[in-house]
């Protein structure tokens, strides 16, 4: 068990590790503490934002959006490696996750597969959102990866944790994909080397995600009604992330559930490509088709398979 650092010790630790820090307005007192506890803390969680542009990203993570108030993390790690501190205390970043994963982080053992969402992660983890589109193709500059390594090592050093106290959102909550574009095992290797535990392994070249058209269509037709239901196909999140980047779907609905909002966003994308319904004046049906999905993937870094 570890009590969270004070805000002063937190920023000091980052600077001692060589992190370039930008202090955003009122970050020391901007939190969600009135909604629940923060601490004991057990690790560091890394996310990607599905956004572009540092200023806009910082604003979103600091302020949140409809249905999810900020702060959405303690810091934003920008493409240039600067870490923008936007809040300190409880933050809306981790959500509910797997109790077995939490136990593994605490014991610093190998992470099991995350298949439950029952434990409050907002109280248990420091969280950092990293500026990236999250499509598997948007690059991760060396300065940004170095900052992720340094931030993680700084926090672990203060608490006496090892590199296994670092995890990605995708390792905590079923259906999540962030961070996409580098390996969390590779990042833990880098942090371990910085902490003097071991030599780092190379970060692999990002691979383009693959989205199954048949499974996407099945998800669209099953039309899950609300968050909290099982995600029918993880590739829906890859597809939804592309719709978010096109400005057709609000990020709040990037949840892996192909509900009515994603159907509507699909219809808008199809109409943008010139498709219409079968009757005059009828909108496109919003069920994914090979051409529309392939053209979306070409723009946003995923491949379509059967």
Buried (B, 14 or more C-beta within 10 A) or exposed (E): EBEBBEBEEBBBBBEEBEBBBBEBEEBBEBBBEEEEEBBEBBBBBBBBBBBEEBEEBBBBBBEBEEEEEBBBBBBBBBBEBBBBBBBBBBBBBBBBBBEBBBBBBBEEEEBEEBEBBEBBBBBBBBBBBBBBBBBBBBEBBEBBBBBBBBBBBBBBBBBEBBBBBBBBBBBBBBBBBBBBBBBBBBBBBBBBBBBEBBEBBEBEEBEEBEBBBEBBBEBBEBEBEEBEEEBBBBBBBBBBBBBBBBEBBBBBBBBBBBBEBBBBBBBBBBBBEEBBBEEEEEBBBBBBBEEBBBBBBEEBBBEBEE
